[in-house]
């Protein structure tokens, strides 16, 4: 499988943050565990910045073992966006299965 598409990565991050807030490195590991895809810092952090700029996630700084870390959490706007995506998923999946399965 190729690299995650930008929208797929954003929804993956939103879904993971819906389960629990996390800092960037651990979030990178969680994305890999779920998708099998290794992300670079140059992919993850700009995606987090876009999601933060759009108001879907927020980051708060804290000290963790003497290190400064930014922990990312889903906002109400992000939760609503994710909810709409989850609602649309069955129809999208059905359409893609028909298209890719040669039934369309």
C-alpha positions as CSV (number, residue, x, y, z in Angstrom):
1,X,0.0,0.0,0.0
2,X,1.3,3.5,-0.8
3,X,1.5,6.5,1.5
4,X,-1.6,7.8,3.2
5,X,-3.5,10.4,1.2
6,X,-3.7,13.8,3.0
7,X,-7.4,13.5,3.8
8,X,-7.0,9.9,5.0
9,X,-4.2,10.9,7.3
10,X,-6.2,13.8,8.7
11,X,-9.1,11.5,9.5
12,X,-6.8,8.9,10.9
13,X,-5.4,11.5,13.3
14,X,-8.8,12.8,14.3
15,X,-10.1,9.3,15.0
16,X,-7.0,8.5,17.1
17,X,-7.3,11.7,19.0
18,X,-11.0,11.0,19.6
19,X,-9.8,8.0,21.6
20,X,-7.3,9.9,23.6
21,X,-5.1,13.0,23.4
22,X,-1.4,12.4,22.6
23,X,1.9,14.0,21.8
24,X,3.4,13.9,18.3
25,X,5.8,11.1,18.6
26,X,3.4,8.7,20.3
27,X,0.7,9.8,17.8
28,X,3.1,8.9,15.0
29,X,3.5,5.4,16.5
30,X,-0.2,5.0,16.8
31,X,-0.7,5.9,13.1
32,X,1.9,3.3,12.2
33,X,0.2,0.7,14.3
34,X,-3.2,1.3,12.7
35,X,-2.2,1.9,9.1
36,X,1.2,0.1,8.8
37,X,2.5,3.4,7.4
38,X,5.7,5.0,8.7
39,X,5.3,8.8,8.8
40,X,8.1,11.3,8.8
41,X,8.2,14.4,11.0
42,X,7.8,16.4,7.7
43,X,4.4,14.7,7.1
44,X,3.0,14.5,10.6
45,X,3.7,17.9,12.0
46,X,2.4,20.0,9.0
47,X,-0.7,17.9,9.2
48,X,-1.1,18.6,12.9
49,X,-0.5,22.3,12.2
50,X,-3.2,22.3,9.5
51,X,-5.7,20.6,11.8
52,X,-4.9,23.1,14.6
53,X,-5.2,26.1,12.2
54,X,-8.6,24.8,11.1
55,X,-9.7,24.5,14.7
56,X,-10.2,20.7,14.7
57,X,-7.5,20.0,17.2
58,X,-5.6,22.0,19.8
59,X,-2.2,21.6,21.3
60,X,-1.1,22.3,24.9
61,X,2.5,22.4,26.1
62,X,3.5,20.5,29.2
63,X,6.6,19.0,30.8
64,X,7.0,15.3,30.5
65,X,10.1,13.8,32.2
66,X,11.8,17.2,31.9
67,X,11.0,17.5,28.2
68,X,8.6,20.0,26.8
69,X,5.9,18.3,24.8
70,X,2.9,19.4,22.9
71,X,-0.1,17.3,23.6
72,X,-2.8,17.3,20.9
73,X,-6.5,16.9,21.6
74,X,-9.7,16.9,19.5
75,X,-11.9,20.0,19.7
76,X,-15.6,20.1,19.5
77,X,-15.2,21.3,15.8
78,X,-13.0,18.3,15.2
79,X,-15.4,15.9,16.8
80,X,-18.3,17.2,14.7
81,X,-16.1,16.9,11.5
82,X,-15.2,13.4,12.4
83,X,-18.9,12.6,13.1
84,X,-19.9,13.8,9.7
85,X,-17.2,11.6,8.1
86,X,-18.3,8.6,10.1
87,X,-21.9,9.2,8.9
88,X,-20.8,9.4,5.3
89,X,-18.5,6.4,5.5
90,X,-21.0,3.6,4.7
91,X,-22.2,5.2,1.5
92,X,-18.6,6.0,0.4
93,X,-17.4,2.5,1.2
94,X,-20.3,1.0,-0.8
95,X,-19.6,3.2,-3.7
96,X,-15.9,2.4,-3.7
97,X,-16.6,-1.4,-3.4
98,X,-18.9,-1.2,-6.4
99,X,-16.4,0.9,-8.4
100,X,-13.3,-1.1,-7.5
101,X,-15.1,-4.4,-7.6
102,X,-16.2,-3.8,-11.1
103,X,-19.9,-3.6,-10.2
104,X,-20.5,0.0,-11.2
